[in-house]
Amino acid sequence: MTWTLHSAWRAGAPYRVRIGLQLKGAAYDYAPVDLIRGDQRQPGYRAVNAQGLTPALVLDDGTVLAQSLAILEWLEETIPEPAILPRAPLDRAVVRRMAGIIACDIHPLNNTRVAASLRRLGVPDEVVVSDWIHRWIADGFDALVAAVSKDIRARPVLDEWLRLGVARLTDQDEVVLNAAAFVPQEGFEEKLSYLALHVGDHAMAAVENTLGRSDPWFERSVHYRGLSGADVEALRARASELGMKALQTLNGEVKDEVSVADADAVNRRFTFGVYFYADDDERSEETS
């Protein structure tokens, strides 16, 4: 089996397909498409996907699959395990709704061809980035948070966490998270709501930093390549230790030092988060 994924490394739609392929353990060749350079508009790529969008997954018999959610659905049907979707039909509908918010309501309005069309119409860059992109990302994540908070039920989420090893059950049927985190503790719905909000805040910080209208929000990361599995595990342990210390320190200072003198002035919020990620090095080669 030899598949080829035509993918743009920073674009959301190809990214979700790469996640699905990785989860399913499917091998594929990587064909980079530079959206900024305009590779997607060239005849060579149009011959693969006439729509000129990424991703496109070419199967071993030459069949071309396009549209990220359609590719993920096909993967789910042809490689059932491990599952992407929950088993119950209602739970599947809830997950598809949340995927649709991202893939259909947020992403298409903020991709490069829409931004280019706005600029051709005379819309200034700062308006494209702040008023247009900010509005649709914010509206979309508000809807996603509401959907997660209202529609996700505790038991399916618990089952998924147990399957993925995020949590475990004790002999007394108590739920224990396998990694500590500063997230709300009232229930699974609150935890997932916090997750959606965190992703939205990270995206907003990146947008504001791109605009450069004020002092930048702190957004830094370090990258290492050519590592062994043992190296990654050692870095994972150290990053977890340092990250938790940073979270605990700031959280303690907020509790001890932040006070509210004027209730009418309480209209702002602040997010501080830590993350790390590792992947196979050969699949990170995304420059052409």
Residue pairs with C-beta under 8 A, 6 or more apart in sequence:
1 27
1 60
2 27
2 28
2 29
2 60
3 26
3 27
3 28
3 29
3 57
3 58
3 59
3 60
4 28
4 29
4 30
4 31
4 57
4 58
5 14
5 17
5 18
5 21
5 28
5 29
5 30
5 31
5 55
5 56
5 57
5 58
6 31
6 33
6 45
6 48
6 49
6 54
6 55
6 56
6 57
6 58
7 14
7 17
7 18
7 30
7 31
7 32
7 33
7 54
7 55
7 286
8 14
8 32
8 33
8 34
8 35
8 40
8 54
8 55
9 32
9 286
9 287
10 35
11 35
11 54
11 111
12 102
12 103
12 107
13 53
13 54
13 55
13 67
13 68
13 103
13 107
14 54
14 55
14 68
16 68
16 72
16 103
17 55
17 57
17 68
17 71
17 72
18 283
20 71
20 72
20 75
20 84
21 28
21 75
22 279
22 283
23 82
23 84
24 75
24 79
24 82
24 84
25 79
26 75
26 79
28 57
30 283
30 285
30 286
32 39
32 285
32 286
32 287
32 288
33 39
33 40
33 45
33 54
33 288
34 287
34 288
35 54
35 112
36 112
37 288
39 45
39 288
40 49
40 52
40 53
40 54
41 52
45 52
45 56
46 52
48 56
48 58
48 64
49 56
49 64
49 66
51 66
53 66
55 66
55 68
55 71
56 64
56 65
56 66
57 64
57 65
57 66
57 71
58 64
58 65
59 65
65 71
65 74
68 103
69 99
69 100
69 103
72 84
75 84
76 83
76 84
76 85
82 163
85 91
85 92
85 95
85 96
86 92
86 95
86 156
86 159
86 160
88 156
91 153
91 156
94 147
94 151
94 152
97 147
97 151
98 144
98 147
98 148
101 140
101 143
101 144
101 147
102 140
102 144
105 136
105 139
105 140
105 143
106 136
106 137
106 140
106 141
108 114
109 132
109 136
110 132
110 133
110 136
110 137
115 128
115 132
115 133
118 127
118 128
118 132
119 125
119 128
123 132
126 211
126 213
129 207
129 210
129 211
130 207
130 211
130 213
133 207
134 204
134 207
137 200
137 203
137 204
137 207
138 200
138 204
141 196
141 197
141 199
141 200
141 203
144 196
144 200
145 193
145 196
145 197
145 200
148 189
148 192
148 193
148 195
148 196
149 189
149 190
149 192
149 193
150 189
152 188
152 189
152 192
153 189
154 187
154 188
154 189
157 188
157 189
157 191
157 192
158 167
158 175
158 188
161 167
161 188
162 168
162 169
165 178
166 177
166 178
166 179
167 175
167 176
167 177
167 178
168 175
168 176
168 178
169 175
169 176
170 176
179 240
180 244
182 247
182 251
183 190
183 191
183 194
183 195
184 190
184 191
184 193
184 194
197 271
198 271
198 273
201 271
201 273
202 219
202 273
205 217
205 219
206 219
208 214
208 216
208 217
209 216
209 217
209 219
224 231
224 235
225 281
225 284
226 281
227 235
227 278
227 281
232 278
235 276
235 278
236 276
236 278
239 274
239 276
240 276
243 274
243 275
243 276
246 272
246 274
247 272
247 274
250 272
260 266
